[in-house]
Amino acid sequence: MSQHIAKPRTTAVILAGGTGQRVGLSIPKQLLKIAGKAVIEHTLATFEKAGSIDDIIVLMAPGYVADVEKIVAKAGFTKVKKVIEGGNTRNETTERAIAALGEGLAEGEDLNVLFHDAVRPLLSQRVIDDCVTALERYQAVDVAIPSADTIIVTRTHGGDGEFITEIPDRSRLRRGQTPQAFKLSTIKRAYAVADGDPNFQATDDCSVVLKYLPDVPIHVVAGDEYNMKVTQPVDVFIADKLFQLASTATPEQKSEDAYRELLTGKTAVIFGGSYGIGKDIAELAESYGANVYALGRSTTGTHVENPEEVDDALSKAYAETGRIDYVVNTAGVLRIGKLAETDNATIEEALKVNYLAPVQIARSSYKYLAETQGQLLLYTSSSYTRGRAEYSLYSSTKAAMVNLTQALSDEWAGDAVRVNCINPERTATPMRTKAFGQEPAGSLLSSEAVARTSLDVLLSELTGHVIDVRQQDPTAAAGQASGFEQALASVLDRQDGVA
């Protein structure tokens, strides 16, 4: 009879000992906020969601352990077991992690360990799972991607500067990423041997195994282009934009009973609820037991560009139900034409309805949403990433909705008020029909699909995200499309058409 061998526990070690000096910050770069959350919170959330990870420990820069503990407590990361101070060097930090991992282990017991840079917040579940799977066969695993650049080797010649001495074959060159994965016994043994070398110095852990345990093969797992490291000032900007573009993964749809349980007794105020997406959200939420106030110019006589009418609508909903959990604004106008030929009245209307109204709705909603720890949901357009001729007013105001979402999600985080933005691709709505006329059947996303996704976002814990709603999910179409590939597809699609 074969004996069952239990799988070893897998621990993710988040290395967060770096500072923010290279990005010009007075705080560690892993505490910098990107897309509404600290970089390290995005990273921890990825490992928290990973089914192949059992627990997490964090090695944090000295003096900032309490900051991470607050993030962990607030986010409810149950897999994080320890937050301890890192060392002065990467090697010292890893050694502290190894010591912490060894505590409480039975004799002969081993662990799978994944060391990951806290400032690589865009790591995919696929890479994590591939690393854990590789540890079933190998003792050491690295993550790398091919080098798109030609790499040169140089030598300094006196005061004349640098000169090329070698150009390696690019086809064999790889750019290392993290995580780096090991059997705990293997990385522990490598560092034990390295400690006997008075000149020991390394910038990563695979190089320690390579040098001091040369007989141990290091398997390479394919990484991802978007698994970037936030190190330089430009990286902060790129990572933020990637979070904007890669927020395509909508929350999972719930069961009918779950929707009813979550929405019964809740109050939703929907501006732009007369028709289209807003009307569909209202009907959907109401069908699950929510108290819904669907407001619009043609039905309730509510003009979103009038601050007093917005205030009155919110205060009425609150007076009648005693709470406001969700505020949604789908109201908007689409005026096409060359700016030089656009009259003042049209410009004023676009600014009032598409920009000033959401600002006023946000300001008036805040006190109600802070009381319920609710959510404000705004809407952008697929043209927000790139303004085009004859859409200048519409595109620019919709781009402002993305910035407003991110700013408010940060500003309101202390009160646990969530702010998100839905970005539907070209959608069959009365506003679009009025602007473009009838279009081929099947070429547009249905407003009901956008409404369903909107409801899922309202019931999620997301904040600061731009959620793409597409007619065909790229992951389903491509099978294994990465978040970066989804983002790229989304960007390319935005070059054509307006939602």
BADREN-92234 format. One line per field, with one value per residue (C-alpha): residue number from 0; x, y, z. Coordinates in nm, 2 decimals. Example, Ala and Ser with C-alpha at 12.3 -4.5 7.8 and 13.67 -1.06 7.14 Angstrom:
<recs>
i <- (0_1)
u <- (1.23_1.37)
v <- (-0.45_-0.11)
w <- (0.78_0.71)
</recs>
This chain:
<recs>
i <- (0_1_2_3_4_5_6_7_8_9_10_11_12_13_14_15_16_17_18_19_20_21_22_23_24_25_26_27_28_29_30_31_32_33_34_35_36_37_38_39_40_41_42_43_44_45_46_47_48_49_50_51_52_53_54_55_56_57_58_59_60_61_62_63_64_65_66_67_68_69_70_71_72_73_74_75_76_77_78_79_80_81_82_83_84_85_86_87_88_89_90_91_92_93_94_95_96_97_98_99_100_101_102_103_104_105_106_107_108_109_110_111_112_113_114_115_116_117_118_119_120_121_122_123_124_125_126_127_128_129_130_131_132_133_134_135_136_137_138_139_140_141_142_143_144_145_146_147_148_149_150_151_152_153_154_155_156_157_158_159_160_161_162_163_164_165_166_167_168_169_170_171_172_173_174_175_176_177_178_179_180_181_182_183_184_185_186_187_188_189_190_191_192_193_194_195_196_197_198_199_200_201_202_203_204_205_206_207_208_209_210_211_212_213_214_215_216_217_218_219_220_221_222_223_224_225_226_227_228_229_230_231_232_233_234_235_236_237_238_239_240_241_242_243_244_245_246_247_248_249_250_251_252_253_254_255_256_257_258_259_260_261_262_263_264_265_266_267_268_269_270_271_272_273_274_275_276_277_278_279_280_281_282_283_284_285_286_287_288_289_290_291_292_293_294_295_296_297_298_299_300_301_302_303_304_305_306_307_308_309_310_311_312_313_314_315_316_317_318_319_320_321_322_323_324_325_326_327_328_329_330_331_332_333_334_335_336_337_338_339_340_341_342_343_344_345_346_347_348_349_350_351_352_353_354_355_356_357_358_359_360_361_362_363_364_365_366_367_368_369_370_371_372_373_374_375_376_377_378_379_380_381_382_383_384_385_386_387_388_389_390_391_392_393_394_395_396_397_398_399_400_401_402_403_404_405_406_407_408_409_410_411_412_413_414_415_416_417_418_419_420_421_422_423_424_425_426_427_428_429_430_431_432_433_434_435_436_437_438_439_440_441_442_443_444_445_446_447_448_449_450_451_452_453_454_455_456_457_458_459_460_461_462_463_464_465_466_467_468_469_470_471_472_473_474_475_476_477_478_479_480_481_482_483_484_485_486_487_488_489_490_491_492_493_494_495_496_497_498)
u <- (0.00_0.15_0.21_0.05_0.31_0.17_0.25_0.49_0.35_0.42_0.51_0.55_0.82_0.76_1.09_1.01_1.33_1.40_1.36_1.21_1.53_1.55_1.19_1.25_1.03_1.07_0.89_0.97_0.85_0.65_0.42_0.36_0.00_-0.07_-0.43_-0.57_-0.36_-0.01_0.22_0.27_-0.10_-0.14_0.14_0.00_-0.35_-0.21_-0.05_-0.36_-0.57_-0.33_-0.46_-0.11_0.01_-0.05_0.09_0.29_0.56_0.68_1.03_0.98_1.22_1.32_1.08_0.78_0.67_0.36_0.26_0.24_0.06_-0.21_-0.24_-0.27_-0.53_-0.74_-0.74_-0.81_-0.51_-0.55_-0.25_0.00_0.15_0.44_0.57_0.93_1.22_1.45_1.82_2.05_2.12_1.92_2.13_2.07_1.70_1.68_1.88_1.63_1.35_1.52_1.55_1.19_1.07_1.27_1.09_0.85_0.95_0.97_1.30_1.32_1.02_1.07_0.89_0.84_0.95_0.88_1.08_0.91_0.99_0.72_0.76_0.65_0.28_0.16_0.26_0.01_-0.14_0.00_0.36_0.30_0.14_0.41_0.68_0.50_0.45_0.82_0.92_0.76_1.06_1.33_1.49_1.55_1.34_1.39_1.15_1.27_1.17_1.37_1.57_1.43_1.74_2.09_2.31_2.67_2.96_3.18_3.51_3.62_3.94_4.10_3.93_3.80_3.48_3.33_3.41_3.24_3.43_3.17_2.81_2.66_2.42_2.08_1.89_2.04_1.99_1.71_1.59_1.54_1.22_1.07_0.95_1.25_1.14_1.33_1.30_1.38_1.65_1.82_1.83_1.92_2.22_2.33_2.34_2.53_2.80_2.81_2.86_3.20_3.30_3.45_3.37_3.01_2.78_2.47_2.18_1.94_1.90_1.93_2.29_2.37_2.25_2.43_2.77_2.76_2.56_2.67_2.54_2.18_2.00_1.80_1.49_1.35_0.98_0.85_0.77_0.56_0.65_0.42_0.57_0.78_0.97_0.89_1.24_1.27_1.03_0.91_0.81_0.56_0.38_0.39_0.27_-0.02_-0.12_-0.09_-0.32_-0.56_-0.55_-0.53_-0.82_-1.02_-1.09_-1.44_-1.56_-1.72_-2.09_-2.28_-2.57_-2.93_-2.96_-2.63_-2.74_-3.06_-2.89_-2.64_-2.88_-3.20_-3.25_-2.97_-3.03_-2.90_-2.93_-2.88_-2.83_-2.90_-3.15_-3.41_-3.28_-2.99_-2.73_-2.87_-3.22_-3.09_-2.89_-3.19_-3.42_-3.16_-3.09_-3.46_-3.53_-3.28_-3.45_-3.26_-3.43_-3.36_-3.40_-3.36_-3.33_-3.33_-3.43_-3.71_-3.86_-3.81_-3.71_-3.37_-3.10_-2.76_-2.60_-2.80_-2.63_-2.95_-3.14_-2.86_-2.86_-3.24_-3.24_-2.98_-3.14_-3.48_-3.34_-3.17_-3.48_-3.70_-3.46_-3.21_-2.91_-2.74_-2.51_-2.44_-2.44_-2.41_-2.38_-2.44_-2.56_-2.38_-2.40_-2.22_-2.17_-1.96_-1.80_-1.49_-1.41_-1.36_-1.71_-1.88_-2.09_-2.06_-2.39_-2.27_-1.94_-2.10_-2.35_-2.07_-1.87_-2.16_-2.31_-2.00_-1.76_-1.92_-2.22_-2.01_-1.79_-2.10_-2.26_-1.93_-1.92_-2.28_-2.27_-1.96_-2.13_-2.39_-2.14_-1.90_-2.18_-2.24_-1.88_-2.05_-1.94_-1.95_-1.96_-1.86_-1.85_-1.58_-1.55_-1.32_-1.19_-1.04_-0.69_-0.66_-0.86_-0.95_-1.07_-1.43_-1.45_-1.24_-1.51_-1.64_-1.30_-1.14_-1.43_-1.43_-1.05_-1.13_-1.36_-1.07_-0.85_-1.14_-1.20_-0.84_-0.81_-1.13_-1.05_-0.73_-0.89_-1.18_-0.99_-0.97_-1.35_-1.36_-1.56_-1.49_-1.48_-1.46_-1.51_-1.68_-1.53_-1.77_-1.67_-1.92_-2.26_-2.61_-2.76_-3.01_-2.72_-2.51_-2.80_-2.87_-2.51_-2.44_-2.78_-2.85_-2.55_-2.51_-2.67_-2.42_-2.15_-2.23_-2.22_-2.57_-2.65_-2.78_-2.43_-2.28_-2.55_-2.47_-2.10_-2.17_-2.37_-2.09_-1.84_-2.08_-2.08_-1.70_-1.42_-1.25_-1.16_-0.97_-1.01_-1.12_-1.31_-1.33_-1.65_-1.60_-1.83_-1.60_-1.38_-1.02_-0.93_-1.21_-1.12_-0.75_-0.74_-0.43_-0.42_-0.22_-0.34_-0.09_-0.22_-0.58_-0.47_-0.30_-0.60_-0.81_-0.59_-0.59_-0.97_-0.99_-0.84_-1.17_-1.51_-1.66_-1.88)
v <- (0.00_0.33_0.59_0.93_1.21_1.55_1.84_2.09_2.42_2.71_3.05_3.38_3.61_3.97_4.16_4.52_4.65_4.91_5.29_5.55_5.74_5.66_5.77_6.09_5.99_6.04_5.71_5.36_5.32_5.01_5.25_5.48_5.47_5.35_5.31_5.40_5.16_5.13_4.93_4.66_4.62_4.54_4.28_4.13_4.11_3.90_3.64_3.65_3.54_3.27_2.93_2.78_3.01_2.90_3.19_3.51_3.69_4.04_4.18_4.55_4.85_4.94_5.18_5.10_4.76_4.92_5.08_4.74_4.59_4.86_4.78_4.41_4.46_4.70_4.48_4.17_3.97_3.64_3.47_3.73_3.57_3.79_4.14_4.18_4.42_4.36_4.40_4.66_4.45_4.21_3.92_4.01_4.05_3.70_3.55_3.70_3.55_3.21_3.22_3.32_3.04_2.78_2.86_2.58_2.34_1.98_1.80_1.70_1.92_2.13_2.43_2.58_2.95_3.22_3.54_3.83_4.20_4.41_4.67_4.42_4.47_4.35_3.98_3.73_3.43_3.22_3.30_3.22_2.88_2.80_2.86_2.64_2.36_2.38_2.32_1.97_1.88_2.13_2.28_2.63_2.83_3.17_3.38_3.56_3.70_3.74_4.06_4.28_4.50_4.43_4.40_4.53_4.47_4.78_4.88_5.22_5.35_5.62_5.96_5.86_5.70_5.36_5.13_4.81_4.49_4.23_4.19_3.87_3.67_3.82_3.50_3.35_3.65_3.68_3.96_3.83_3.90_3.77_3.56_3.33_3.00_2.74_2.45_2.61_2.35_2.45_2.82_2.78_2.55_2.80_3.09_2.87_2.80_3.17_3.28_3.12_3.35_3.68_3.85_3.73_3.97_3.91_4.11_3.82_3.47_3.25_3.39_3.26_2.91_2.93_3.03_2.82_2.52_2.47_2.12_2.24_2.32_2.64_2.60_2.91_2.99_3.23_3.57_3.85_4.19_4.37_4.22_4.54_4.67_5.01_5.16_5.48_5.78_5.68_5.34_5.50_5.65_5.33_5.11_5.35_5.35_4.97_4.94_5.17_4.96_4.62_4.65_4.45_4.16_4.23_4.07_3.73_3.72_3.60_3.36_3.50_3.43_3.61_3.92_3.93_3.89_4.16_4.41_4.37_4.68_4.88_5.21_5.30_5.65_5.65_5.97_5.92_5.65_5.74_5.52_5.31_5.18_5.37_5.24_4.88_4.91_5.05_4.77_4.50_4.64_4.68_4.32_4.21_4.40_4.73_5.07_5.24_5.61_5.63_5.99_6.16_6.47_6.30_6.10_6.28_6.62_6.59_6.79_6.66_6.99_7.16_7.12_7.20_6.92_6.67_6.77_6.74_6.40_6.26_6.41_6.27_5.92_5.94_6.08_5.80_5.50_5.62_5.53_5.56_5.27_5.33_5.64_5.59_5.85_5.74_6.08_6.23_6.41_6.33_6.62_6.55_6.83_7.04_7.25_7.57_7.53_7.45_7.72_7.83_7.67_7.33_7.36_7.48_7.19_6.93_7.07_7.10_6.75_6.55_6.71_6.95_6.73_6.42_6.65_6.79_6.44_6.32_6.61_6.58_6.20_6.18_6.23_5.96_5.71_5.76_5.66_5.33_5.27_5.27_5.33_5.60_5.46_5.68_5.61_5.69_5.61_5.40_5.73_5.84_5.71_5.90_6.21_6.22_6.48_6.59_6.42_6.68_6.78_6.42_6.25_6.51_6.51_6.13_6.13_6.36_6.09_5.85_6.10_6.20_5.83_5.77_6.09_6.03_5.67_5.79_6.09_5.88_5.57_5.67_5.65_5.32_5.49_5.31_5.49_5.31_5.38_5.17_5.18_5.02_4.96_5.09_5.03_5.03_5.33_5.60_5.85_5.66_5.61_5.98_6.06_5.78_5.65_5.28_5.05_4.69_4.44_4.26_4.53_4.69_4.59_4.56_4.81_4.52_4.36_4.69_4.71_4.36_4.44_4.76_4.58_4.33_4.62_4.79_4.47_4.43_4.56_4.73_5.09_5.33_5.10_5.15_4.84_4.76_4.60_4.43_4.24_3.94_3.86_3.85_3.57_3.35_3.42_3.37_3.10_3.22_3.59_3.78_4.10_4.29_4.14_4.22_4.58_4.60_4.47_4.72_5.01_4.90_4.87_5.23_5.36_5.30_5.41_5.57_5.41)
w <- (0.00_-0.11_0.17_0.11_0.12_0.23_0.01_0.17_0.29_0.06_0.21_0.02_0.16_0.06_0.05_0.13_0.28_0.01_0.05_-0.18_-0.25_-0.62_-0.68_-0.47_-0.18_0.20_0.26_0.13_-0.23_-0.13_0.07_-0.23_-0.35_-0.70_-0.82_-0.48_-0.27_-0.14_-0.37_-0.11_-0.06_-0.43_-0.39_-0.08_-0.23_-0.52_-0.29_-0.06_-0.36_-0.48_-0.41_-0.42_-0.13_0.23_0.42_0.39_0.58_0.52_0.57_0.59_0.60_0.96_1.12_0.90_1.03_1.20_0.87_0.70_1.00_0.96_0.59_0.67_0.94_0.73_0.42_0.62_0.48_0.67_0.52_0.65_0.96_1.04_0.96_1.07_1.01_0.72_0.72_0.58_0.26_0.05_0.17_0.54_0.48_0.32_0.61_0.85_0.65_0.65_1.03_1.07_0.84_1.03_1.36_1.47_1.19_1.28_1.22_0.86_0.76_0.45_0.30_-0.04_-0.03_-0.28_-0.24_-0.41_-0.44_-0.27_-0.55_-0.82_-0.77_-1.11_-1.06_-1.22_-1.06_-1.35_-1.25_-0.89_-0.98_-1.23_-0.96_-0.70_-0.96_-1.06_-0.70_-0.72_-0.94_-0.87_-0.56_-0.71_-0.95_-1.11_-1.32_-1.63_-1.96_-2.29_-2.33_-2.60_-2.58_-2.70_-2.40_-2.42_-2.18_-2.14_-1.98_-1.87_-2.03_-1.82_-1.87_-2.22_-2.09_-2.16_-2.45_-2.56_-2.49_-2.57_-2.71_-2.58_-2.79_-2.71_-2.78_-2.46_-2.25_-2.00_-1.77_-1.42_-1.22_-0.90_-0.73_-0.69_-0.54_-0.34_-0.11_0.23_0.30_-0.03_0.02_0.38_0.29_0.02_0.26_0.52_0.26_0.16_0.52_0.50_0.22_0.35_0.02_0.00_-0.18_-0.39_-0.52_-0.55_-0.41_-0.72_-0.76_-0.41_-0.51_-0.84_-0.68_-0.36_-0.46_-0.83_-0.85_-0.79_-1.12_-1.12_-1.34_-1.52_-1.53_-1.80_-1.65_-1.78_-1.94_-1.70_-1.38_-1.36_-1.06_-0.93_-0.89_-1.09_-1.10_-1.45_-1.31_-1.07_-1.37_-1.58_-1.30_-1.23_-1.60_-1.62_-1.32_-1.50_-1.81_-1.66_-1.43_-1.68_-1.44_-1.32_-0.99_-1.02_-1.06_-0.76_-0.72_-0.73_-0.35_-0.28_-0.48_-0.28_0.05_-0.02_-0.17_0.04_0.25_0.09_-0.08_-0.42_-0.58_-0.95_-1.15_-1.52_-1.43_-1.69_-1.96_-2.09_-1.84_-1.54_-1.59_-1.63_-1.30_-1.12_-1.24_-1.15_-0.80_-0.73_-0.84_-0.56_-0.29_-0.29_-0.23_-0.56_-0.65_-1.03_-1.12_-1.45_-1.64_-1.84_-1.55_-1.22_-1.35_-1.19_-1.36_-1.25_-1.35_-1.08_-0.74_-0.54_-0.72_-0.65_-0.28_-0.26_-0.43_-0.19_0.12_0.02_-0.03_0.31_0.49_0.35_0.40_0.67_0.46_0.12_0.03_-0.34_-0.56_-0.93_-1.20_-1.56_-1.68_-1.98_-2.31_-2.63_-2.87_-3.18_-3.38_-3.43_-3.13_-3.33_-3.47_-3.14_-2.98_-2.61_-2.51_-2.63_-2.45_-2.13_-2.14_-2.19_-1.90_-1.67_-1.73_-1.80_-1.54_-1.29_-1.22_-1.12_-0.90_-0.73_-0.70_-0.53_-0.29_-0.19_-0.16_0.06_0.40_0.33_0.19_0.48_0.72_0.54_0.40_0.06_-0.29_-0.56_-0.91_-1.21_-1.58_-1.84_-2.21_-2.42_-2.56_-2.23_-2.31_-2.63_-2.74_-3.11_-3.35_-3.30_-2.96_-2.77_-2.52_-2.46_-2.44_-2.21_-1.96_-1.96_-1.89_-1.60_-1.45_-1.43_-1.25_-1.02_-0.94_-0.84_-0.64_-0.45_-0.38_-0.21_-0.04_0.10_0.19_0.55_0.58_0.38_0.10_-0.23_-0.56_-0.90_-1.26_-1.53_-1.88_-2.12_-2.48_-2.75_-2.59_-2.73_-2.55_-2.65_-2.62_-2.87_-3.11_-3.10_-3.19_-3.45_-3.56_-3.60_-3.61_-3.72_-3.48_-3.26_-3.30_-2.97_-2.61_-2.44_-2.17_-1.96_-1.96_-1.84_-1.57_-1.45_-1.42_-1.25_-0.99_-0.93_-0.89_-0.64_-0.43_-0.45_-0.23_-0.53_-0.50_-0.73_-1.03_-1.39_-1.49_-1.86_-1.98_-2.31_-2.55_-2.54_-2.24_-2.38_-2.14_-2.26_-2.62_-2.58_-2.31_-2.14_-2.21_-1.94_-1.77_-1.98_-2.30_-2.20_-2.13_-2.47_-2.64_-2.46_-2.56_-2.93_-2.92_-2.78_-3.10_-3.26_-3.14_-2.84_-2.57)
</recs>
